[in-house]
């Protein structure tokens, strides 16, 4: 069933009310946890159970790899960084309840509020409690330092990758597209950005949403193809991606097909046979593709070796799954280190002034400011490639 935008905002408001009591016990937003008394402890929430548990396990590996790298470099403020990972089940309701329990015991140094489906419910709670928050939700909803002053992001945003693929569609001369998208909060956020961007580029678009639990996306595929578009766009990081690819193959669709970055981030090797993915151009973060300048950087190489070691040598998920969780930890640790404090406002100020040289182990582009709390991602940070097998998390182009 479609999750309406009003329902999403209602959930956020309810979550905010849940913790209003515990937040009010600290009206000034400060307590002993704000002082530079180590060790730094980061609280991470991951879906270690439930339908997206494999993703949560992969992100936990990214979290732990970051701790290993940070501690090998001397820790935070001279002491080893500590990390607590709590199972949130991939559920916004579970996350809200567990955040309430955590905050009842005092203000943590920093919190990483779960997976993409949970983050929108967690951020208002943490913002209300004045807790430093490091997360990877791709909607730019939370990249508003005036509204969420203590919240930082470690992923590209929807406008970043939408600008990239809309630019490609326009350059290739397409004037109409059919868009299949995930029917969830992330998908709604995507459509809210993509629809006006396509209109501004002079590209007509028909959208259809596919349930995350869908086993057959044929009706939605037929819907977006009914207007005879020039190209097909696939979007959404969700279990229903399998049904989308199957529907395309079932209908024998041969029009040009572009996979937006969120769809490309699905575990393509497991959702379909390679022949079902032929004819699709996959928008990828350059950091996901072997041989790009981004994967040749020293920060990436250190991350990659650390995450492989933590995983026992094999990475079954696309590298970005591990990377955003890794950078979630690294950013919070640098915030405290650069501030010389666990005070969330001082941590924020330190990051807003930080240069790339100040954060050598942070993989995404550094460019934070009082107006921007997300990485400085540009269209150059994306590439379009045909399907290629993933080897230890990296897309390896033919001949690569």
C-alpha positions as CSV (number, residue, x, y, z in Angstrom):
1,X,0.0,0.0,0.0
2,X,1.3,3.5,-0.9
3,X,2.8,5.4,2.0
4,X,1.5,8.9,1.6
5,X,3.7,11.8,2.3
6,X,1.3,13.0,5.1
7,X,1.6,9.6,6.7
8,X,5.4,9.9,6.7
9,X,5.3,13.3,8.3
10,X,2.8,12.0,10.8
11,X,5.2,9.3,11.8
12,X,8.0,11.8,12.3
13,X,5.8,14.0,14.4
14,X,4.8,11.1,16.5
15,X,8.4,10.0,17.0
16,X,9.3,13.5,18.1
17,X,6.6,13.5,20.7
18,X,7.7,10.1,22.0
19,X,11.0,11.5,23.2
20,X,9.9,15.0,24.2
21,X,9.9,14.0,27.8
22,X,13.4,12.6,27.9
23,X,14.7,15.5,25.9
24,X,13.2,18.0,28.3
25,X,15.3,16.7,31.1
26,X,18.2,18.4,29.4
27,X,16.8,21.7,28.3
28,X,20.1,23.4,27.8
29,X,21.3,20.6,25.5
30,X,24.4,19.9,27.6
31,X,25.6,17.5,30.3
32,X,28.7,15.7,31.3
33,X,28.8,13.9,28.0
34,X,29.7,17.2,26.3
35,X,33.0,17.5,28.0
36,X,36.2,16.1,26.5
37,X,36.3,13.1,28.8
38,X,37.1,10.0,26.9
39,X,36.8,7.6,25.5
40,X,34.5,8.7,22.7
41,X,31.6,6.3,22.4
42,X,29.5,6.3,19.2
43,X,26.0,4.7,19.3
44,X,25.1,3.0,16.0
45,X,21.7,1.5,15.1
46,X,21.6,-1.2,12.4
47,X,19.0,-3.6,11.1
48,X,20.6,-6.8,12.4
49,X,17.3,-8.6,12.2
50,X,14.2,-8.4,9.9
51,X,14.0,-8.4,6.1
52,X,17.0,-6.1,5.5
53,X,19.3,-7.7,8.1
54,X,21.9,-8.6,5.4
55,X,22.3,-4.9,4.6
56,X,22.5,-4.1,8.3
57,X,25.2,-6.7,8.8
58,X,27.2,-5.2,5.9
59,X,26.8,-1.7,7.3
60,X,28.0,-3.0,10.7
61,X,31.1,-4.2,9.0
62,X,31.6,-0.6,7.6
63,X,31.2,0.8,11.1
64,X,33.7,-1.6,12.6
65,X,36.2,-1.1,9.9
66,X,36.1,2.7,10.6
67,X,36.8,2.1,14.3
68,X,39.8,-0.1,13.4
69,X,41.3,2.6,11.1
70,X,40.7,5.4,13.6
71,X,42.2,3.5,16.5
72,X,45.2,2.5,14.4
73,X,45.8,6.3,13.8
74,X,45.7,7.0,17.6
75,X,42.0,7.1,18.4
76,X,40.0,10.2,19.3
77,X,41.6,12.7,21.6
78,X,44.2,10.2,22.6
79,X,42.0,7.3,23.5
80,X,40.6,4.4,21.5
81,X,37.2,5.0,20.0
82,X,34.4,2.8,21.2
83,X,31.3,1.7,19.2
84,X,28.1,0.2,20.4
85,X,25.8,-1.3,17.7
86,X,22.2,-1.9,18.6
87,X,19.7,-3.9,16.5
88,X,16.9,-1.7,15.2
89,X,15.3,-4.3,13.0
90,X,15.0,-2.0,10.1
91,X,11.9,-0.5,11.7
92,X,11.3,3.2,12.3
93,X,9.1,2.3,15.3
94,X,11.8,0.1,16.8
95,X,14.4,2.8,16.2
96,X,12.2,5.4,17.9
97,X,11.7,3.2,21.0
98,X,15.4,2.3,21.3
99,X,16.4,5.9,20.9
100,X,14.1,6.8,23.7
101,X,15.7,4.2,25.9
102,X,19.2,5.4,25.0
103,X,18.4,9.1,25.6
104,X,16.8,8.3,28.9
105,X,20.3,7.3,30.1
106,X,21.9,10.6,29.1
107,X,23.2,12.3,26.0
108,X,25.6,10.2,23.8
109,X,28.6,11.6,22.1
110,X,27.2,10.8,18.7
111,X,24.5,8.7,17.1
112,X,24.2,6.9,13.8
113,X,20.5,6.4,13.3
114,X,20.1,3.2,11.3
115,X,19.2,2.4,7.7
116,X,17.6,4.6,5.0
117,X,14.1,3.5,6.0
118,X,14.7,4.4,9.7
119,X,16.7,7.6,9.4
120,X,13.8,10.0,8.8
121,X,12.2,8.8,12.0
122,X,15.4,9.1,14.0
123,X,16.7,12.5,13.0
124,X,13.8,14.6,14.6
125,X,14.2,12.7,17.8
126,X,18.0,13.3,17.9
127,X,17.6,16.9,16.8
128,X,15.1,17.6,19.6
129,X,17.6,16.0,22.1
130,X,20.5,18.1,20.7
131,X,22.6,15.1,19.9
132,X,25.3,15.1,17.2
133,X,24.1,12.9,14.4
134,X,26.0,11.3,11.5
135,X,23.9,9.6,8.9
136,X,23.5,8.7,5.2
137,X,19.9,9.5,4.1
138,X,20.1,10.6,0.5
139,X,17.2,13.1,0.5
140,X,18.4,16.6,1.1
141,X,15.5,17.1,3.6
142,X,18.0,17.0,6.5
143,X,20.7,19.1,4.8
144,X,19.3,22.2,6.4
145,X,21.7,23.4,9.1
146,X,19.2,26.0,10.4
147,X,16.5,23.4,11.0
148,X,18.9,20.5,11.9
149,X,22.1,22.2,13.1
150,X,23.7,19.1,14.6
151,X,23.0,16.7,11.7
152,X,25.6,15.7,9.1
153,X,25.3,13.5,6.0
154,X,27.8,11.1,4.5
155,X,26.1,10.2,1.2
156,X,25.4,12.0,-2.1
157,X,21.9,13.5,-2.0
158,X,19.1,12.9,-4.3
159,X,19.6,16.3,-6.1
160,X,23.2,15.2,-6.7
161,X,22.5,12.0,-8.7
162,X,19.2,13.4,-10.2
163,X,21.2,16.3,-11.7
164,X,23.7,13.7,-13.2
165,X,21.1,11.4,-14.8
166,X,18.8,14.2,-16.0
167,X,21.9,15.8,-17.6
168,X,22.6,12.5,-19.4
169,X,19.0,12.0,-20.6
170,X,19.1,15.6,-22.0
171,X,22.5,15.1,-23.6
172,X,21.3,11.9,-25.2
173,X,18.3,13.7,-26.7
174,X,15.5,12.0,-24.8
175,X,12.3,14.0,-24.5
176,X,10.1,11.5,-22.6
177,X,10.8,8.8,-19.9
178,X,8.9,6.3,-17.9
179,X,10.1,6.0,-14.3
180,X,9.7,3.0,-12.0
181,X,10.4,3.9,-8.4
182,X,10.2,2.4,-4.9
183,X,7.0,2.9,-3.0
184,X,8.5,4.1,0.2
185,X,9.8,7.2,1.9
186,X,13.0,7.2,-0.1
187,X,11.1,6.8,-3.3
188,X,8.7,9.7,-2.5
189,X,11.7,11.9,-1.7
190,X,13.2,10.9,-5.1
191,X,10.1,11.7,-7.1
192,X,9.8,15.1,-5.3
193,X,13.2,16.0,-6.7
194,X,13.2,14.1,-10.1
195,X,9.8,15.3,-11.3
196,X,10.5,19.0,-11.4
197,X,14.1,18.4,-12.6
198,X,12.9,16.5,-15.6
199,X,10.2,19.1,-16.3
200,X,12.8,21.9,-16.2
201,X,14.9,19.9,-18.7
202,X,12.0,19.6,-21.0
203,X,11.5,15.9,-20.5
204,X,8.0,14.5,-19.9
205,X,7.9,11.8,-17.3
206,X,5.4,9.1,-16.2
207,X,6.0,7.7,-12.7
208,X,4.9,4.4,-11.2
209,X,5.7,3.2,-7.7
210,X,6.6,-0.4,-6.9
211,X,6.0,-1.9,-3.4
212,X,9.2,-2.9,-1.6
213,X,7.7,-6.4,-1.1
214,X,6.5,-6.7,-4.7
215,X,7.0,-10.0,-6.5
216,X,5.5,-8.8,-9.8
217,X,6.0,-5.3,-11.2
218,X,4.5,-6.0,-14.6
219,X,1.5,-3.6,-14.1
220,X,3.7,-0.7,-13.1
221,X,6.1,-1.4,-16.0
222,X,3.1,-1.5,-18.4
223,X,1.9,1.8,-16.9
224,X,5.1,3.7,-17.6
225,X,5.5,2.2,-21.1
226,X,1.9,3.0,-22.2
227,X,2.9,6.5,-23.3
228,X,5.7,5.1,-25.5
229,X,8.6,6.9,-23.8
230,X,12.0,7.4,-25.4
231,X,13.7,5.8,-22.4
232,X,13.0,4.0,-19.2
233,X,14.4,5.0,-15.8
234,X,14.7,2.6,-12.8
235,X,15.1,4.0,-9.3
236,X,15.0,2.7,-5.7
237,X,17.2,0.7,-3.4
238,X,14.7,-1.9,-2.3
239,X,13.8,-5.7,-2.4
240,X,11.3,-5.0,-5.2
241,X,14.2,-4.3,-7.6
242,X,14.1,-8.0,-8.4
243,X,10.5,-7.7,-9.6
244,X,11.3,-4.6,-11.7
245,X,14.1,-6.3,-13.6
246,X,11.9,-9.4,-14.1
247,X,9.1,-7.3,-15.5
248,X,11.4,-5.6,-18.0
249,X,12.6,-8.9,-19.2
250,X,9.1,-10.4,-19.3
251,X,7.8,-7.6,-21.5
252,X,10.8,-7.7,-23.7
253,X,11.3,-4.0,-23.4
254,X,14.2,-2.9,-25.6
255,X,14.0,0.9,-25.2
256,X,17.1,2.6,-23.7
257,X,17.1,2.0,-19.9
258,X,19.0,4.1,-17.3
259,X,19.4,2.9,-13.8
260,X,19.6,5.7,-11.3
261,X,22.2,5.4,-8.6
262,X,19.9,4.1,-6.0
263,X,18.8,1.3,-8.2
264,X,22.4,0.6,-9.2
265,X,23.2,0.2,-5.5
266,X,21.1,-2.9,-5.2
267,X,23.0,-6.2,-5.1
268,X,22.7,-6.6,-8.9
269,X,24.5,-9.9,-8.9
270,X,21.8,-11.5,-6.8
271,X,18.6,-9.9,-8.2
272,X,18.8,-11.1,-11.8
273,X,20.8,-13.1,-14.3
274,X,23.3,-11.0,-16.3
275,X,21.3,-11.3,-19.5
276,X,18.3,-9.6,-17.8
277,X,20.5,-6.6,-17.1
278,X,21.8,-6.2,-20.6
279,X,20.9,-2.9,-22.3
280,X,20.8,-1.0,-19.0
281,X,23.2,1.8,-18.3
282,X,23.9,1.9,-14.6
283,X,24.6,5.2,-12.9
284,X,27.3,4.5,-10.3
285,X,29.2,6.6,-7.9
286,X,32.7,6.7,-9.2
287,X,33.8,5.4,-5.8
288,X,31.9,2.1,-6.7
289,X,33.8,1.5,-9.9
290,X,37.3,0.0,-10.1
291,X,39.9,2.2,-11.8
292,X,38.3,5.6,-11.2
293,X,40.3,8.4,-9.6
294,X,38.0,8.1,-6.6
295,X,39.0,4.5,-5.9
296,X,42.7,5.3,-6.4
297,X,42.7,7.8,-3.5
298,X,44.6,6.9,-0.4
299,X,41.5,7.4,1.8
300,X,39.6,4.9,-0.3
301,X,42.4,2.4,-0.4
302,X,42.7,2.5,3.4
303,X,38.9,2.1,3.7
304,X,38.8,-0.8,1.3
305,X,41.5,-2.8,2.9
306,X,40.0,-2.2,6.4
307,X,36.5,-3.3,5.3
308,X,37.8,-6.4,3.5
309,X,39.7,-7.4,6.6
310,X,36.6,-6.9,8.9
311,X,34.5,-8.9,6.5
312,X,37.0,-11.8,6.3
313,X,38.2,-11.0,2.8
314,X,34.9,-11.1,0.9
315,X,32.4,-8.2,0.3
316,X,29.1,-9.5,-1.1
317,X,27.4,-6.1,-1.2
318,X,28.2,-3.1,-3.4
319,X,30.9,-1.0,-1.9
320,X,28.8,2.0,-1.2
321,X,26.8,-0.1,1.4
322,X,30.0,-0.3,3.4
323,X,31.3,3.1,2.6
324,X,28.4,5.2,3.9
325,X,28.5,3.3,7.2
326,X,32.3,3.7,7.4
327,X,32.1,7.5,6.8
328,X,29.3,7.8,9.3
329,X,31.8,6.8,12.0
330,X,34.8,8.6,10.6
331,X,32.9,11.9,10.4
332,X,31.8,11.8,14.0
333,X,35.2,10.9,15.2
334,X,36.8,13.8,13.2
335,X,34.2,16.2,14.6
336,X,35.3,15.4,18.2
337,X,39.0,15.3,17.3
338,X,39.0,18.6,15.5
339,X,36.8,20.3,18.2
340,X,38.9,18.9,21.0
341,X,35.5,18.3,22.6
342,X,32.4,16.1,22.7
343,X,30.2,19.2,22.8
344,X,27.9,18.8,19.8
345,X,27.9,22.5,18.9
346,X,31.7,22.6,19.0
347,X,31.9,19.4,16.9
348,X,29.6,21.0,14.3
349,X,31.6,24.2,14.2
350,X,34.8,22.2,13.7
351,X,33.4,20.3,10.7
352,X,32.1,23.4,9.1
353,X,35.6,24.8,9.0
354,X,37.4,21.5,8.1
355,X,39.4,21.1,4.9
356,X,40.1,17.8,3.2
357,X,43.6,17.8,4.8
358,X,41.9,17.9,8.2
359,X,40.0,14.7,7.5
360,X,42.4,12.4,5.5
361,X,40.5,9.2,6.3
362,X,37.2,10.5,5.2
363,X,36.4,9.1,1.8
364,X,33.6,11.3,0.4
365,X,34.4,14.8,-0.8
366,X,34.9,17.3,2.1
367,X,33.2,20.6,1.7
368,X,31.1,21.3,4.8
369,X,30.0,24.8,5.8
370,X,27.4,26.6,7.9
371,X,25.1,26.3,4.9
372,X,25.9,22.7,3.9
373,X,26.3,19.6,6.1
374,X,26.7,17.0,3.3
375,X,29.7,16.0,1.2
376,X,30.5,18.2,-1.8
377,X,29.4,15.8,-4.5
378,X,29.4,16.9,-8.1
379,X,28.3,15.4,-11.4
380,X,32.0,14.3,-11.9
381,X,31.5,11.9,-9.0
382,X,29.1,9.7,-11.1
383,X,29.8,7.5,-14.1
384,X,27.5,5.5,-16.4
385,X,28.5,1.9,-17.1
386,X,26.9,-1.2,-18.5
387,X,26.3,-4.1,-16.1
388,X,29.5,-5.7,-15.0
389,X,30.1,-8.3,-12.3
390,X,31.0,-7.0,-8.8
391,X,34.2,-8.2,-7.4
392,X,34.6,-7.7,-3.6
393,X,32.1,-4.8,-3.7
394,X,33.6,-3.0,-6.7
395,X,32.1,-2.8,-10.2
396,X,34.8,-4.1,-12.6
397,X,34.2,-2.8,-16.1
398,X,35.1,-5.1,-19.0
399,X,38.8,-5.3,-19.3
400,X,39.2,-3.7,-15.9
